[in-house]
Amino acid sequence: MNRPNILFIVTDQQSATAMSCAGNPHLSTPHMDALAASGLRFEQAYCAAPVCGPSRASLASGRLSHETGALVNGLAPDPAIPNMGEIFGQAGYRTAWSGRWGLPQNSPEIPGFETLHDSDAPIGLGLKGDAHVTDVAIDFLREAHTQPFCLGVSLCNPHDICYWIMQQPLPPEANLLPHTEQFVQRAHAIEFKNPSEASELPPLPPNFEIDPEEPEFIQTCRKRPYYGQEGIFTTHWDQTRWRTYLDAYYRLTEEADIQVGRLLKTLGDTG
């Protein structure tokens, strides 16, 4: 049986509308668009979980959070549930992973996968690490393979938008917890592109205003200085600042698209 090779590309925190093929004129994603044109793009779908770790556990296993046990960031999925690397490995595939795994584990090796990236690379930062993640994935693709492969390439961007937010000044009444200040320090180590002119900034979405019926719990979450501390940086923002945020987010998505293009070019060059 002729078994296909599999290239599994993950971006982090990308909205389904953040692609030009989705009809968004405020960014250009030609390489993601090419994937959509040659395959399927789901227009009615939802993320399995609202935060990183649980969502990644679901992507890797095909199971929902209440099954994997990864309900919040920092919880490991149930090891009895195989991930895609373990499943494809048992089927005779060479399995490898480059980039962010995002789930706690007891060793530097990702269960079920050969880990490709340099452990010292800053893979939790897209603008500092995504090119390296792609480099080592390309090296893998260029190897002479004697068995089918399943390669996961996990890009961080546009997740850097969280750090863009934390480069903005805090309102006077806001306070950070000591252990969250490390995220602010990390944010200031990133150099972002300058924003577009105000006249070119993307518009705010129709549902921009906060729902007056929003539950009190969500209102509380917007103000907490941990596990989503980015929100307290935004409490005093005007609409122009939010539009600048959207502009930065789209530019980071385009950075991820560049790496997707490099991967697709390598697939074409190597056949």
N, C-alpha and C positions, 0 to 999 in steps of 0.2 A: 504494500500500500504506500502511495506517495504522500508523505505527511509534510505539510507546509511548515516553514519557519515562521516564528511569531515574534514581532516587535511590538512591545506593549509600552506606549509612551504615556506618562502621567504628568500633567501640570498641577500646580497647587493653588487652589483658591481662584480658579478661573470660572467666571460666569459663562453659562451657555450662550449668552448674548454677546460675549466678548470675542467675536470673530466677524470678519467682514462678510463671510459667506452666510452669516445669520442676519444680514441686512443692516449691520452696524456701520455707518459711514465714518465713524470717528477713530477707526484704527484700520491697519492693513495687516492681514494674516494670510499671505498667499500660500504658504506651505500647509497650514491647517485647512485652508480652502481646497487645496488639491486633494487632500485626504477625503474631505467631504464629497468632492465631485466624483471621486472614484469609488465611493463606498456609501455608507449610511450616516446620516446625522439625525439624532433623535431630538424632536422638537417638543415632545411631551414626556419628560422624565424628571426624576428628582434625585437629589443626593441622599445617600443612605443615612448620613449623620451630619450634623451641623458643624462639627469640628474635625480636626485633622486625623488624629489617631483612629477613632472609631470608623471614619470614612475610609481610611486606608485599609483597615482590617477587613471591611466589607469588600473593597475592590479586590483584595488579594485572595479572598476566600469565596466570594459569591454569596455570603451569608449576612444577615442583618445584625445590628449591634446587640440586640437582646440574645442572639444566639452565640456570637463570638465572645461576649463578656466584656468587650472593650467599649464601655459606655461613655467614658470621658477620656481626655488625654492623660497619658501616664499609666493606663491599664493595659496589660498584655492580653492578647486574644487567647482563647482556650487552645492549648497545644494539641488537643485531640482533634481539632478541626483542621484538616490539611489546607495549606495555601496553594496557590497555583504552581509555585515552584516544585513543591513536593508531588503534586498530581502529575505535572508534565515530566518530572524526573522519573517517576515510576513507569511512565509510558515510553521511556527510552530517549527523552530529550536531554540535551545539555542545557541547563538552566543557569542564567546569570542575571545579576542586578547591578545597575549603576545609578548612584544618586541616593536621595533621601528615602529611607524605609519608614521612619516616623513612628515605629512601634517599639516598646521596650523589649529587650531580649537579654539573655545571659552571656552572650559572647559577641565578638565583633562580626562574626559571620551571620548572615541572614538565613533563617531556616529554609532549607530547600533550594537555596541559590548559591552559586559562586559569586562572591562579592568582588566587584571589579574596581571600584574607586579607591583612591588613596585615602586612608583613614584620617590623614591630617588635613585633607581638603575641606574648606568651609562650605559643605554641601547644604547647610541650613540657610545659606544666603544665595539668592539667585544670581545677582550681578557679580558676585565673587566666585561662585562655584559651578554654575550651570555649564559654562564652556568646558570645564574639566570633566564634568560628568559625561558630556557629549563626546569629548576626546577619547575617553577610555572605552565608551560604547562603540565608537567608530573603529577603534583598534580591534575590538572583538569581532565586529562585522567583517573586517578585512581578513580575518583568519581563514585558513582552509578547514572547513567543517566536514567531518566524516559522519555526523549524525545531525538530525534536525535540532534546531535550537529554539529556546524561548528566552528572549532578552527583554528585561524590564529596564526602562530608562525613566528615572523619576526626576523631573526638573522642579526646581523650587519656585520659579516665578510663575505667575505674578504675585506670589506671597510677600515679596519685599515691600509691597504697599503698606504692610503693617509697620515696617520700619520707617517708611516715608512719613507716616502719621507721627511717629515718635521723634522725628526731627523737628516737628512744629512745637511752638512754645506751649507750656502748660498754662491753663488759666490760674489766676492767683489763688483761688480757693482749693485747687486740686493738690493731692498728696500721693506720692508713690510709696509703696512698701519697699523696704531695703532690698529684698530679693528680686524685685522687678526692675530695679535701676540698671541691672546688667543688660536688659533688653534695650534700654535707652542708649547705653554706651555702645552697644552693637550697632544700633541704628545710625549713630553719628560716624561710624566707620565706613558707611556706604556713600558713594558719590552718585547722585541721581542726575538725570538730564534736567535742564532748565525747563520750566513750564512753557506752554504755548502762550501766545498773546491772548489777552482776555477775550477779544472778539472771536477767537478760534476755539475757545474752550467748549467741550461737549455740554449739551443741556442736561439739566437734572431730569430724572425719570418722573413720570406722572404720579407715582406713589411716593414721592420724596418726603412729604410731610408725615410726621409721626401720627399714627392712628390714635384718635382721642380715646378709643376703647381699648387701648393697649393694656395688657395685664400689668398689675403692679410689680410682679416679679421681673418682667423684662425692663421696666423702668429702673429697678434696683440694679440689674445687671449692667445697665449702661453707665453706672456711676462707680462700679467697684474697681479698685486699683490692682487687680490680679485676674488671671484667666480671662483675658480680654481687656487688659488695662488700656488698650489703644483708645477706647471710647472716651475716657476722661480728658484726652487731648482735644476732643472735638466739640465739647459742650458749648463753646463760645463762637463756633465757626459761622460765618455768613454764607450765603449761597455761592458767592464767587470762590470762597475757599473750598467748598464741596465740589464745585466744578473743576477746580484745579486738581483736587484729589482724583476725580475721574480721569482727567487727562494723564496724570502720573500712572494710574492703574493701566490704562490702555497702552502707554509706552512700555510698561513692564511686560504686558502680554505680548507685544511685538518682539521683545527680547527673547521670550520663550519660543516664539514662532521661528526666529532665526536658527535656533538649535534644532527644531523639528526639521527645518530645511536641510541642515547639514546631514542629519540622519537619513533623510529620504534620498539625498544625492548619493550618499554612500551605498545605499541599497541599489540604486540604479547603476552606479559604477561597478559594483561587484556582481551584479546579476542575481 
